């Protein structure tokens, strides 16, 4: 079975990327730095804009806008995940190796093989996904307010005047149950 992805030149996409077996490794300081370096390296050679972002211990959500006449987000994710995986040192401080049950799929034991994407349809869709991204650490119980989560674009949105620093603090937000996010 071949998986088909939506591809739209210059499109804006919401993504969910999950660690292998939901290992809670992504928010460790050295891994945050490694992931930032992977993003920078790929962006230098294959530009895209990161419109919103949140990193949680076992997954991340983000929104990208690709350049005009470009729809290849899959290669960008392959390169980001690959760079991170090649440099990742596990709990035993050894460079990451392949896991035997992953060999046939040529995957590293850091990421789930696939990722989830959604083509942003309009400004309302964009705003709903940005809200979901910024509220995600609260939803998962890591903090009481989005402003308290370090690994998020929320603070940039506050600096730009797009959100109030107390947005969603102390209140539960409900999202349309019909929306698919790729991760619960």
trRosetta pair geometry for C-beta under 8 A, 3 or more apart (Angstrom, degrees):
i j d omega theta_ij theta_ji phi_ij phi_ji
3 114 7.2 -4 79 -120 178 136
5 74 6.5 153 40 -61 165 120
5 117 6.2 43 -152 53 110 133
6 11 7.8 -163 128 178 100 172
6 13 8.0 166 84 -109 107 112
6 117 6.9 -146 46 109 95 113
6 118 7.9 38 38 -148 138 27
6 119 4.6 -93 119 -30 144 123
7 11 7.5 -168 -173 8 35 143
7 71 4.1 89 -176 151 90 137
7 72 7.8 22 -140 -76 118 43
8 11 3.5 91 81 -63 100 129
8 71 5.8 154 61 -117 21 120
8 119 5.8 80 9 -134 131 134
9 66 7.4 -115 -166 98 38 122
9 68 6.6 40 154 -170 100 46
9 69 5.2 1 -165 -111 128 21
9 70 6.2 100 -145 37 75 25
9 71 4.9 -75 -79 -48 48 101
10 65 7.4 5 -179 179 60 85
10 66 5.8 -139 -117 86 22 84
10 67 6.4 -59 -100 130 73 27
10 68 4.4 12 -80 -105 124 47
10 69 6.8 37 -42 -6 98 35
10 70 6.8 88 -61 47 54 67
10 71 7.7 -46 3 -74 39 74
11 65 7.4 -143 114 -140 33 58
11 66 5.8 24 52 31 61 111
11 71 6.2 49 13 -121 111 86
11 119 5.6 -52 -174 -137 136 98
11 120 7.4 153 175 40 85 79
12 51 6.7 19 -150 -9 114 152
12 63 6.3 19 177 178 95 101
12 64 7.0 -172 -147 94 55 43
12 65 4.5 -21 -98 -96 85 82
12 66 7.7 -158 -78 11 39 70
12 119 7.5 99 75 -163 54 58
12 120 4.2 -40 99 43 101 126
12 126 6.6 3 122 -100 146 110
13 63 6.8 176 89 -149 40 59
13 64 5.5 -8 57 57 89 86
13 65 8.0 159 16 -86 65 36
13 66 7.5 33 3 -20 108 103
13 73 5.9 -54 43 -57 157 167
13 117 5.2 -14 -175 -164 124 106
13 118 6.6 146 -160 71 70 43
13 119 5.8 -41 -101 -101 79 47
13 120 6.5 -147 -88 -9 22 87
14 61 7.0 -6 -174 -172 90 95
14 62 7.5 174 -150 93 51 35
14 63 5.2 -26 -95 -95 64 83
14 117 6.9 146 78 -158 53 52
14 118 4.4 -11 56 57 103 101
14 120 6.1 105 -25 -63 91 92
14 129 4.5 -115 -89 -154 138 145
14 133 7.9 -142 -140 -56 104 112
15 60 7.9 16 105 104 96 86
15 61 6.8 167 86 -152 56 48
15 62 5.4 -9 54 59 100 78
15 63 7.5 170 13 -87 76 32
15 64 6.8 20 -7 2 120 105
15 73 7.5 -156 -72 165 131 138
15 77 7.4 -169 -151 -88 151 129
15 115 5.7 7 -166 157 103 125
15 116 6.7 144 -158 80 52 58
15 117 5.3 -16 -100 -100 75 75
15 118 7.9 -166 -70 21 36 70
15 182 7.7 -16 179 16 37 171
16 59 6.3 4 -172 177 87 124
16 60 7.5 171 -148 86 47 46
16 61 5.4 -16 -97 -100 72 78
16 115 6.4 175 83 -171 51 79
16 116 4.2 3 51 53 102 109
16 181 6.3 95 -55 153 143 69
16 182 3.2 171 40 95 143 139
16 183 4.9 -169 -171 -10 142 106
17 59 6.5 166 86 -157 47 74
17 60 5.3 -6 57 55 94 91
17 77 6.9 -170 -93 -147 132 117
17 81 7.4 -147 -164 -78 136 112
17 111 6.8 -32 176 -146 100 115
17 112 7.6 -174 -170 48 58 95
17 115 4.5 -24 -95 -120 77 117
17 116 7.9 -156 -65 28 42 68
18 22 6.4 -35 179 -90 109 69
18 58 6.5 13 -157 146 78 82
18 59 4.3 -23 -106 -101 68 105
18 111 7.3 119 85 -159 48 67
18 112 4.6 21 78 6 96 128
18 115 7.6 165 10 -114 71 67
18 182 7.9 -160 -34 145 110 101
18 183 6.1 152 -76 -90 118 124
19 22 6.0 97 72 -132 89 22
19 23 4.7 -102 135 54 129 77
19 24 7.5 171 59 -73 152 22
19 25 6.0 153 -142 38 156 97
19 26 5.9 -143 -54 -41 129 108
19 58 4.9 -107 33 -157 114 62
19 59 6.5 -124 1 -69 77 54
19 110 6.5 -70 -147 168 82 55
19 111 6.2 -78 -128 -105 40 46
19 112 7.1 78 108 -18 12 80
20 23 5.9 10 73 4 70 112
20 102 8.0 -26 -134 -87 142 140
20 107 7.7 147 -94 143 124 120
20 108 7.6 -124 -40 108 143 62
20 109 5.2 -149 94 -174 168 50
20 110 5.6 121 -1 98 117 8
20 111 5.6 21 -43 47 85 9
20 112 5.9 161 -93 -60 50 50
22 58 4.3 31 -168 -174 71 141
22 59 7.4 -32 -126 -41 79 97
23 58 6.4 160 75 -119 30 92
23 110 7.8 -87 52 -144 134 45
24 27 7.6 -31 175 30 78 98
24 57 3.8 7 -155 153 86 123
24 58 5.0 -51 -92 -59 60 94
25 28 5.8 -43 -170 5 57 118
25 31 5.6 149 149 -81 83 170
25 57 7.2 105 21 -177 23 74
25 58 7.7 76 21 -97 60 59
25 88 7.9 56 144 -157 142 125
25 90 8.0 -59 -122 -129 146 63
25 110 7.5 -93 73 -146 146 82
26 31 5.7 -137 -144 127 30 131
26 32 7.4 83 160 -75 61 66
26 35 6.8 41 -157 -47 87 150
26 55 5.7 -142 141 -179 119 101
26 56 6.8 58 73 89 131 39
26 57 5.6 153 47 -163 88 27
26 58 6.5 180 8 -75 115 16
26 59 7.4 -162 5 -5 157 12
26 60 6.7 -153 179 -47 158 100
27 31 7.2 15 38 76 10 115
27 32 6.3 29 -146 -62 38 108
27 55 6.2 149 -85 129 81 102
27 56 6.8 -46 -46 178 120 25
27 57 4.7 -62 11 -90 114 64
27 151 6.1 -128 -117 -11 96 154
28 31 4.5 68 65 15 89 112
28 32 7.0 -162 83 -15 39 84
29 32 5.7 -53 -147 30 29 112
29 33 6.6 25 156 -14 63 105
30 33 5.7 -53 -151 38 33 112
30 34 6.2 36 150 -21 65 108
30 89 7.4 -34 128 49 142 105
31 34 5.3 -49 -141 38 37 115
31 35 6.2 39 156 -21 66 102
31 84 7.8 57 -158 -160 81 109
31 88 7.0 34 -114 -124 95 93
32 35 5.9 -55 -148 36 28 109
32 36 6.4 31 152 -20 63 105
32 55 6.8 129 -117 114 91 160
32 151 6.5 -120 -124 -103 123 125
33 36 5.7 -53 -149 35 31 113
33 37 6.4 31 153 -19 64 105
34 37 5.7 -53 -149 35 31 112
34 38 6.5 34 151 -21 64 104
34 84 5.7 105 137 -132 105 77
34 87 5.5 -172 -147 103 119 122
34 88 6.5 124 146 -86 162 66
35 38 5.5 -50 -148 33 35 114
35 39 6.5 36 153 -18 65 102
35 55 7.0 130 99 -118 159 145
35 80 7.8 43 -154 180 71 101
35 84 5.7 22 -96 -105 64 127
36 39 5.8 -54 -151 36 31 110
36 40 6.3 31 152 -19 65 107
37 40 5.7 -53 -146 37 32 112
37 41 6.2 34 156 -22 66 106
37 83 7.4 -139 110 144 86 126
37 87 7.7 -40 84 70 132 167
38 41 5.9 -53 -146 34 28 111
38 42 6.5 21 159 -12 63 108
38 79 7.7 166 -176 130 91 72
38 80 4.7 99 145 -153 113 66
38 81 7.8 100 174 -49 148 16
38 83 4.0 159 -125 89 95 121
38 84 4.5 -36 -57 -54 158 84
38 87 7.8 -157 -67 33 103 129
39 42 6.1 -64 -150 41 28 104
39 43 5.9 25 157 -18 67 113
39 50 7.5 9 -171 -53 134 142
39 80 6.0 31 -83 -125 56 117
40 43 5.8 -60 -142 41 27 109
40 44 6.3 36 157 -30 64 104
41 44 5.9 -51 -155 23 27 115
41 45 7.3 -4 159 6 59 106
41 79 7.7 -138 105 151 101 111
41 83 5.8 163 66 -129 142 164
42 45 6.5 -77 -157 49 32 92
42 46 5.5 -41 174 50 75 105
42 76 5.5 108 169 -153 133 78
42 79 4.7 137 -106 105 115 123
42 80 5.1 -56 -19 -68 154 81
42 83 7.0 -141 -45 -2 100 144
43 46 6.9 -81 -113 71 21 61
43 47 5.9 51 -169 -118 67 47
43 48 6.4 -106 -117 41 84 72
44 47 7.9 10 -140 -74 5 70
46 72 7.6 -83 -163 90 129 110
46 75 7.0 -140 -140 105 165 108
46 76 5.4 -154 112 -94 136 95
46 79 7.1 122 25 38 142 156
47 67 5.6 64 88 -44 104 123
48 64 4.8 9 158 -171 128 117
48 65 6.6 168 -171 78 79 43
48 66 5.2 -35 -117 -104 103 55
48 67 6.8 -109 -92 -21 57 77
48 73 7.5 82 -102 -106 159 84
48 76 6.4 16 -6 -124 143 164
49 64 6.5 144 76 -159 52 61
49 65 4.5 -5 56 54 108 96
50 53 5.4 7 171 -47 122 122
50 62 5.9 -46 -149 -172 98 124
50 63 7.3 113 -167 76 53 56
50 64 6.0 -34 -101 -100 52 73
50 153 7.3 -166 134 -77 103 139
51 62 7.9 130 52 175 67 76
51 63 4.2 -53 65 99 108 107
51 64 6.7 175 6 -102 90 16
51 65 5.8 76 -42 -16 118 99
51 126 7.6 -60 141 -160 151 109
51 130 7.3 -84 131 -90 102 107
51 153 7.8 119 128 135 36 173
52 61 7.9 -18 115 119 97 91
52 62 6.4 178 92 -150 59 54
52 63 4.5 39 40 26 91 110
52 129 7.2 156 59 120 144 87
52 130 4.6 -173 -69 -121 161 79
52 133 4.6 127 141 70 121 160
52 134 7.1 -80 -164 -44 121 89
52 153 4.9 -148 -144 56 51 143
52 157 7.6 21 -110 -57 95 124
53 60 7.1 -8 -166 -178 82 110
53 61 7.4 168 -149 91 39 57
53 62 4.4 7 -107 -111 74 100
53 63 7.6 -124 -60 28 57 64
53 133 6.8 26 -13 -179 1 135
53 151 8.0 -84 128 158 96 72
53 152 6.7 -180 96 -147 65 40
53 153 4.6 98 39 -30 76 110
54 60 6.5 179 91 -152 53 68
54 61 5.2 11 51 53 96 91
54 62 7.4 -172 25 -73 53 66
54 133 4.8 171 -5 -179 114 80
54 134 6.7 180 -62 -88 127 32
54 136 5.1 147 102 52 159 129
54 137 6.5 -141 -167 -34 130 94
54 149 7.1 18 -143 128 105 142
54 151 6.5 95 -162 113 53 80
54 152 4.5 7 -108 -110 82 88
54 153 7.1 -95 -58 12 64 78
54 154 7.8 43 -88 -28 101 97
55 60 4.8 -18 -109 -105 61 107
55 151 3.8 -72 56 152 100 132
55 152 7.4 -142 24 -66 65 55
56 59 5.4 5 61 61 108 66
56 60 6.6 178 23 -85 71 49
56 136 6.5 -103 -51 134 129 118
56 137 6.4 -177 -95 -91 99 75
56 140 6.2 68 -141 36 143 165
56 142 7.0 -157 -133 -31 96 152
56 151 7.5 -178 -64 84 34 127
59 183 5.3 131 149 -107 172 168
61 132 7.1 -99 154 116 162 97
61 133 4.8 -151 104 -113 120 86
61 136 6.0 154 20 -46 136 162
61 181 7.6 -31 -109 -177 132 103
61 182 7.9 150 -105 61 95 122
61 183 7.6 -129 -68 36 103 125
62 133 7.0 84 -99 -126 32 137
63 120 6.8 46 -147 -50 116 137
63 126 7.1 97 -159 -146 157 79
63 129 5.9 111 -75 121 126 126
63 130 6.7 -52 -2 -78 148 74
63 133 6.9 -100 -16 -43 100 152
64 73 6.4 144 76 -118 143 122
64 76 7.9 160 -169 100 171 155
66 70 4.8 -135 162 97 113 96
66 71 6.2 131 94 -104 163 33
66 72 7.6 139 -142 43 144 49
66 73 6.3 -108 -69 -63 128 92
67 70 4.5 46 67 26 86 130
72 75 4.8 2 160 22 112 112
72 76 6.7 127 120 -18 77 91
73 76 5.3 -57 -154 38 44 117
73 77 6.2 43 152 -19 75 102
73 117 6.8 125 94 -113 144 149
74 77 5.9 -56 -150 37 31 107
74 78 6.3 34 151 -22 65 106
75 78 5.4 -51 -145 35 35 116
75 79 6.3 33 156 -17 67 105
76 79 5.9 -57 -150 38 29 108
76 80 6.3 28 154 -18 65 107
77 80 5.7 -53 -141 38 33 110
77 81 6.0 27 162 -12 68 109
77 115 5.6 -110 -166 11 156 150
78 81 6.2 -60 -144 43 23 105
78 82 5.9 24 156 -21 62 116
79 82 5.6 -56 -138 40 27 113
79 83 6.1 29 162 -21 65 105
80 83 6.1 -54 -146 34 25 108
80 84 6.4 21 156 -13 61 110
81 84 5.9 -59 -149 41 29 111
81 85 6.0 29 155 -21 66 112
81 108 7.6 177 154 41 94 116
81 110 7.3 167 -169 90 85 113
81 111 4.8 -45 -149 -4 122 164
82 85 5.7 -57 -141 38 28 111
82 86 6.3 27 161 -20 65 106
82 108 7.7 137 -118 -6 50 131
83 86 6.1 -56 -148 33 27 109
83 87 6.6 2 161 2 61 114
84 87 6.4 -80 -153 49 25 96
84 88 5.8 41 155 -49 68 106
84 110 6.5 -165 116 134 102 153
84 111 7.7 88 82 -42 125 119
85 88 5.6 -38 -136 9 28 120
85 96 5.7 -107 -176 86 64 152
85 108 3.6 124 -161 57 137 166
85 110 4.6 -162 -105 27 87 139
85 111 6.7 -83 -69 1 116 105
86 95 7.8 -12 175 -170 47 111
86 96 7.3 -128 -120 55 12 110
86 108 7.9 -119 -54 -81 49 156
87 95 7.6 -73 -148 -135 23 92
87 96 7.9 27 72 13 22 110
88 95 7.5 103 79 -157 51 54
88 96 4.3 33 79 -32 98 130
88 108 7.7 127 39 152 132 140
88 110 5.4 128 24 -97 169 142
89 93 5.1 13 164 -151 125 41
89 94 6.2 156 -150 68 82 21
89 95 6.0 -48 -96 -89 75 38
89 96 7.0 -128 -90 -37 25 73
90 93 7.3 -93 72 -28 54 17
90 94 6.1 -14 42 56 96 77
90 96 6.0 111 -37 -92 96 73
94 97 7.3 -17 126 -18 116 102
96 108 5.8 51 140 -171 132 121
96 109 6.7 -162 -167 55 107 86
96 110 6.0 -17 -141 -50 158 115
97 109 7.6 13 82 19 53 119
98 102 5.8 -143 -171 81 83 109
98 103 5.7 81 153 -85 132 77
98 108 6.5 -94 -102 -114 64 57
98 109 7.0 134 -153 -18 32 96
99 102 4.4 70 65 9 88 115
99 103 7.6 -138 87 -35 45 72
99 108 7.9 96 4 -172 89 37
99 109 4.0 87 -22 -69 121 126
100 103 5.9 -27 -157 -12 38 114
101 104 7.9 -44 -177 21 40 98
102 105 5.7 -75 -164 54 58 100
102 106 7.7 -115 152 37 80 4
102 107 4.5 -101 -169 70 111 87
102 108 7.0 97 143 -123 153 6
102 109 5.8 -152 -11 -69 156 77
103 106 7.2 24 -176 -74 36 43
105 113 5.8 -65 158 -98 135 142
107 111 7.0 -120 -170 74 108 82
107 113 4.9 -83 -88 -93 147 91
108 111 6.6 53 70 25 90 85
112 115 7.5 134 83 -76 99 55
115 182 7.6 16 175 -164 58 145
116 180 7.8 -125 -179 139 136 103
116 181 7.6 87 109 139 147 37
116 182 2.8 -176 67 -118 156 127
116 183 7.3 -166 25 -28 141 77
117 182 8.0 61 -32 -76 22 142
118 129 7.4 -168 82 -99 128 138
118 180 7.2 164 -83 82 131 91
118 182 7.7 -134 -27 -36 106 113
120 125 5.0 162 -160 111 71 114
120 126 4.9 59 -170 -79 136 77
120 129 6.4 -101 -102 16 107 149
121 125 4.5 97 44 -9 83 160
122 125 5.1 100 50 11 63 104
122 126 7.1 -114 107 -6 35 93
123 126 5.3 -51 -147 35 35 117
123 127 6.3 34 155 -19 67 104
124 127 5.8 -53 -147 37 31 110
124 128 6.4 33 154 -20 64 104
125 128 5.8 -53 -148 34 30 112
125 129 6.5 24 156 -14 63 109
126 129 6.1 -64 -152 40 27 106
126 130 6.3 28 153 -19 66 107
127 130 5.7 -51 -143 36 32 112
127 131 6.3 34 156 -19 64 105
128 131 5.8 -56 -152 37 29 112
128 132 6.4 32 150 -21 64 106
128 175 7.2 113 -172 -141 99 100
128 176 7.4 -12 -157 11 141 113
128 179 7.1 -150 148 -102 135 159
129 132 5.4 -47 -145 34 36 115
129 133 6.4 40 153 -22 65 102
130 133 5.7 -52 -150 34 32 113
130 134 6.4 20 157 -10 66 109
130 157 7.5 128 177 -95 123 148
131 134 6.1 -62 -145 43 29 103
131 135 5.9 17 161 -11 67 117
131 168 7.8 140 -159 -56 90 141
131 173 6.9 -143 163 170 114 159
131 175 7.7 168 105 -95 111 106
132 135 6.1 -66 -139 45 24 103
132 136 6.4 50 156 -56 61 93
132 175 5.9 58 -95 -104 101 149
132 179 7.9 -130 -77 120 148 147
132 181 6.4 -151 176 -115 146 127
133 136 5.9 -36 -158 -9 27 119
133 152 7.3 151 145 -148 89 98
133 153 7.2 10 128 40 131 105
134 146 4.6 28 164 -141 90 147
134 152 6.1 104 -123 179 64 131
134 153 7.3 -87 -84 69 93 76
134 154 4.5 115 -137 -88 107 102
134 157 7.0 -53 -88 26 144 152
134 163 7.3 -165 -164 -91 172 172
134 167 7.5 13 130 102 141 125
134 168 7.3 139 116 31 105 147
135 138 5.3 -61 -170 44 64 114
135 139 5.7 72 134 -31 86 103
135 146 6.1 -65 -89 -71 43 116
135 168 5.5 -107 -101 180 99 165
135 173 5.2 -71 -133 44 157 139
135 175 8.0 173 74 -49 145 117
136 139 5.3 -51 -142 34 35 118
136 140 6.3 20 164 -8 68 107
137 140 6.1 -62 -145 45 30 102
137 142 4.4 -72 -170 60 87 120
137 143 5.1 24 133 26 115 104
137 146 6.7 124 51 -117 107 57
137 148 7.7 -149 114 81 136 82
137 149 3.8 128 40 -87 171 149
137 152 6.6 -94 -14 -55 130 137
138 141 7.7 46 179 -69 32 23
138 142 7.5 -87 -73 50 24 74
138 143 6.0 -62 -83 78 65 76
138 144 6.7 41 -124 -176 96 16
138 145 6.6 25 -87 -107 123 15
138 146 6.1 -62 -28 -60 117 66
138 149 7.8 -109 -41 -33 69 128
138 168 6.5 -151 8 140 165 118
138 173 7.8 81 88 18 135 102
139 173 8.0 -65 -72 58 97 95
142 149 6.3 69 102 -102 121 108
143 146 7.3 128 91 -91 129 18
143 148 3.8 178 -163 88 136 116
143 149 4.9 -140 8 -59 147 84
144 148 6.4 50 46 19 69 151
144 169 6.8 54 124 -156 86 73
144 170 6.5 25 160 -74 107 58
145 148 5.2 95 65 -3 77 105
145 166 7.0 -47 -160 -147 144 53
145 168 6.5 148 -145 99 72 73
145 169 3.3 9 -117 -114 130 86
145 170 6.5 -12 -75 -23 106 63
146 149 6.0 -56 -159 22 46 110
146 152 6.6 -124 -172 120 89 163
146 154 4.5 -173 153 -125 111 158
146 167 6.4 -25 43 85 129 91
146 168 5.5 57 -9 71 112 119
146 169 7.3 -105 25 -68 71 73
147 154 6.4 -137 -88 130 43 132
147 155 7.2 96 -138 -81 65 79
147 158 7.2 56 -107 -52 98 152
147 165 5.3 61 -99 -179 139 77
147 166 7.0 -34 -20 -91 141 35
147 167 7.8 127 -43 45 97 73
147 169 6.5 -17 14 -76 112 119
149 152 4.8 59 102 -8 110 130
149 154 6.8 83 63 20 98 138
152 155 7.0 113 87 -1 84 82
153 156 4.8 -50 -170 39 73 119
153 157 6.1 79 132 -26 84 97
154 157 5.6 -57 -154 34 34 112
154 158 6.6 34 150 -19 67 102
154 163 6.9 -69 -160 73 73 151
154 167 7.9 -152 -158 63 109 118
155 158 5.5 -48 -149 34 37 114
155 159 6.4 40 151 -20 66 103
156 159 5.6 -51 -147 37 34 113
156 160 6.3 27 155 -13 66 109
157 160 5.9 -58 -144 43 30 107
157 162 4.4 -82 -166 70 82 113
157 163 4.3 37 130 14 114 113
158 161 7.7 41 177 -71 31 23
158 162 7.5 -87 -66 53 21 71
158 163 5.4 -60 -77 78 62 87
158 164 7.1 25 -122 165 89 12
158 165 4.8 64 -140 -83 139 73
158 167 7.9 -152 -85 8 96 115
163 167 4.6 -59 -178 -15 106 153
164 167 4.9 133 63 -49 77 86
166 169 4.6 -78 -166 21 69 131
168 171 6.0 -115 -151 63 47 90
168 173 5.5 -33 -128 -39 116 122
175 179 6.0 -75 153 45 106 132
176 179 4.6 91 81 -16 98 104
181 184 7.5 124 66 -78 113 45
